[in-house]
Amino acid sequence: MGNRLRTAGMVNRMLPYTTLPFYEKQVRIALRNCGIIDPENIDEYIARDGYLALARALGEMTSDDVIGTMKDSGLRGRGGAGFATGIKWEFCRRSRATPKFVICNADEGDPGAFMDRSILEGDPHSVIEGMAIAGYAIGASEGYVYCRAEYPLAISHLKTAIAQAQEYGLLGENMLGSDFSFELHIKEGAGAFVCGEETALMASVEGRRGEPRPRPPFPAASGLWNKPSNVNNVKSYAITPQIILKGADWFSNIGSPKSPGTAIFALTGKIQNTGLIEVPMGIPLREIIFDVGGGIPGDKQFKAVQTGGPLGGCLPTSALDTRVDFDSLVEAGATMGSGGMIVVDEDTCMVEFARYFLTFASAESCGKCVPCRIGGQRLLEALTRITEGIGTDQDLEDIDRISRNMKEASLCALGQLTPGPVLAALRFFREEFEAHIYDKKCPAKVCKGLIAYSIIAEKCEGCMVCIRNCTSDAITGAKRQPHVIDIEKCSRCGICTTVCKFDAIEVN
Amino acid sequence: MPRFNNIQDLIDWRDQALQTMQAGQNSGVTIYVGMGTCGLAAGAGDTMEAIQRELSERGVNAQLKSVGCIGMCVKEPLVDIQLAGQPRITYVNVNPGMVPRMIEDHVINGNVVEEWAIGYVPPEW
């Protein structure tokens, strides 16, 4: 067999990924090994210069050199807030108390987001190496990865990777023959969204209830067990070794001046190429959605894209030329967030869309502070009334007032940002809210309280398929006679529209 | 099991690991299956089993590797086949039913099943 396959001419018509629209505009830094190497084999990571950055840092750089490189690179934290990573490390370095801790926030909880999971599953050593470098920089000898228990494969790969790194002397005592020691633990979270907030996360690591506390003091001064701690996201740590290896200039020349490097997004929703992408910062939103993402499936029109997850905001067609980086997205009315990007088409009701995120955020409120605990509920009630067709002017006023209070007075980012999706939807799709309230109509024909199904008699062939499939026995009629839907009985599930072969069901 | 005492130990080990990997890629067949959560959710577990079964039934010697997610979630399960010294060809939406033909045509006879393949992993990656 061997001879035959060596002589066969074969790959001439195949092209490299880099010519595929999905990959053409991608620049893979944090994702460089994902899908390429066996994540459970440390040698494959080492073969691709793995742990070389750590070795360089320990052997050739002082802690201040490492911090200087990180500052010069301009890397901004990829968890969402975009705070300068080097400066954060410097704060922690300067704190006098010991011991210090390095913490990796892997509590990825946004619906439709899976960036951190993919990195931990596909390239766990990059995160370990980044954390060890951070430990060396700030003077910590212990670290925690806080990962949700719903990510069993990520945790399993991470455990394997930590054990391998320890065996090789890349973690543990006197790493690579230096006098630096670093130990890494995994803390499995129970899946509370609020534990992605750094003070709640640390409380949870300590074994306490995952509730945030006011900042300051910031973790760099007083974090885990009241000791100086550095908290970064999975992606920030995964990028770190590449910056140390290739230099600050290399990194700062990628992306946009104020947001250097790449942005990692989980593309989901009504988009052709759902998947995980890494693109240079500053790329227009349009190129992500229509070139990398391949546009909207079917003949449907793009309507909006939600960035920043349930605490972010949506952007309409008019914002498609926005350049994707930390500052431009905020200016446009959304946020960068951790990297979820949910695309919706014309069939989505923006009021219902906002209500979905609000349902999530208010359910995940920890309840410690009043603005978030009660404000979220009241906002949700107002939105629910609107989607049910019983909303009034007062609801719009309430949304405005409650949102302002939540933003100003909530204890942590969860409460402060909960109104985000509603406010963005109101800003860009106000007419849709007004149609629900004043005209009692859902323009996207989604909200069940505002739509009615009926059968167009001229089109109905009387085949009885809809009658057999109706979940609430609301359709009647004889064979070969036009059928009729009883509005009182109809649960508006929409099954009749999907089963009708004659396009005879109408939604109004 | 190495234990690195300095950067040179690591560099030596890297060069050796690289050589071993390249020697493997240059002398035999390597098959990669995307076994991240996204792949598994799309059925990569069954695909992996089908590949194992097909290889053993036909007595084909190949190195089978699990890898993470390369990003094309919509096209999972993803399977790459790399023949000795050849590019790493990626097949998309691979269900167990497709496996026998991929092994027969590509692995045994050296012909890429073009209608199922999307391209190859750029060597510089």
Chai-1 contact restraints between the chains, C-beta under 6 A:
chainA,res_idxA,chainB,res_idxB,connection_type,confidence,min_distance_angstrom,max_distance_angstrom,comment,restraint_id
A,M1,B,I108,contact,1.0,0.0,6.0,A-B,restraint_1
A,L5,B,L83,contact,1.0,0.0,6.0,A-B,restraint_2
A,L5,B,G110,contact,1.0,0.0,6.0,A-B,restraint_3
A,A8,B,G110,contact,1.0,0.0,6.0,A-B,restraint_4
A,M10,B,G110,contact,1.0,0.0,6.0,A-B,restraint_5
A,M10,B,N111,contact,1.0,0.0,6.0,A-B,restraint_6
A,M10,B,V112,contact,1.0,0.0,6.0,A-B,restraint_7
A,V11,B,P87,contact,1.0,0.0,6.0,A-B,restraint_8
A,M14,B,G119,contact,1.0,0.0,6.0,A-B,restraint_9
A,M14,B,Y120,contact,1.0,0.0,6.0,A-B,restraint_10
A,L15,B,G119,contact,1.0,0.0,6.0,A-B,restraint_11
A,P16,B,G119,contact,1.0,0.0,6.0,A-B,restraint_12
A,P16,B,Y120,contact,1.0,0.0,6.0,A-B,restraint_13
A,P16,B,P122,contact,1.0,0.0,6.0,A-B,restraint_14
A,Y17,B,G119,contact,1.0,0.0,6.0,A-B,restraint_15
A,Y17,B,P122,contact,1.0,0.0,6.0,A-B,restraint_16
A,T18,B,P122,contact,1.0,0.0,6.0,A-B,restraint_17
A,L20,B,G119,contact,1.0,0.0,6.0,A-B,restraint_18
A,C34,B,G68,contact,1.0,0.0,6.0,A-B,restraint_19
A,C34,B,C69,contact,1.0,0.0,6.0,A-B,restraint_20
A,G35,B,V67,contact,1.0,0.0,6.0,A-B,restraint_21
A,G35,B,G68,contact,1.0,0.0,6.0,A-B,restraint_22
A,G35,B,C69,contact,1.0,0.0,6.0,A-B,restraint_23
A,G35,B,I70,contact,1.0,0.0,6.0,A-B,restraint_24
A,I36,B,W125,contact,1.0,0.0,6.0,A-B,restraint_25
A,D38,B,K65,contact,1.0,0.0,6.0,A-B,restraint_26
A,D38,B,V67,contact,1.0,0.0,6.0,A-B,restraint_27
A,P39,B,G68,contact,1.0,0.0,6.0,A-B,restraint_28
A,D43,B,A17,contact,1.0,0.0,6.0,A-B,restraint_29
A,I46,B,R14,contact,1.0,0.0,6.0,A-B,restraint_30
A,I46,B,A17,contact,1.0,0.0,6.0,A-B,restraint_31
A,A47,B,R14,contact,1.0,0.0,6.0,A-B,restraint_32
A,A47,B,A17,contact,1.0,0.0,6.0,A-B,restraint_33
A,A47,B,L18,contact,1.0,0.0,6.0,A-B,restraint_34
A,A47,B,M21,contact,1.0,0.0,6.0,A-B,restraint_35
A,A55,B,I7,contact,1.0,0.0,6.0,A-B,restraint_36
A,A55,B,L10,contact,1.0,0.0,6.0,A-B,restraint_37
A,G59,B,I7,contact,1.0,0.0,6.0,A-B,restraint_38
A,S118,B,C69,contact,1.0,0.0,6.0,A-B,restraint_39
A,E121,B,G36,contact,1.0,0.0,6.0,A-B,restraint_40
A,E121,B,G68,contact,1.0,0.0,6.0,A-B,restraint_41
A,G122,B,G36,contact,1.0,0.0,6.0,A-B,restraint_42
A,G122,B,G68,contact,1.0,0.0,6.0,A-B,restraint_43
A,G122,B,C69,contact,1.0,0.0,6.0,A-B,restraint_44
A,L153,B,T37,contact,1.0,0.0,6.0,A-B,restraint_45
A,E167,B,M1,contact,1.0,0.0,6.0,A-B,restraint_46
A,Y168,B,F4,contact,1.0,0.0,6.0,A-B,restraint_47
A,G169,B,R3,contact,1.0,0.0,6.0,A-B,restraint_48
A,G169,B,F4,contact,1.0,0.0,6.0,A-B,restraint_49
A,L176,B,F4,contact,1.0,0.0,6.0,A-B,restraint_50
A,G177,B,N5,contact,1.0,0.0,6.0,A-B,restraint_51
A,G177,B,N6,contact,1.0,0.0,6.0,A-B,restraint_52
A,N273,B,V74,contact,1.0,0.0,6.0,A-B,restraint_53
A,T274,B,C73,contact,1.0,0.0,6.0,A-B,restraint_54
A,T274,B,V74,contact,1.0,0.0,6.0,A-B,restraint_55
A,G275,B,G71,contact,1.0,0.0,6.0,A-B,restraint_56
A,G275,B,M72,contact,1.0,0.0,6.0,A-B,restraint_57
A,G275,B,C73,contact,1.0,0.0,6.0,A-B,restraint_58
A,G275,B,V74,contact,1.0,0.0,6.0,A-B,restraint_59
A,L276,B,G71,contact,1.0,0.0,6.0,A-B,restraint_60
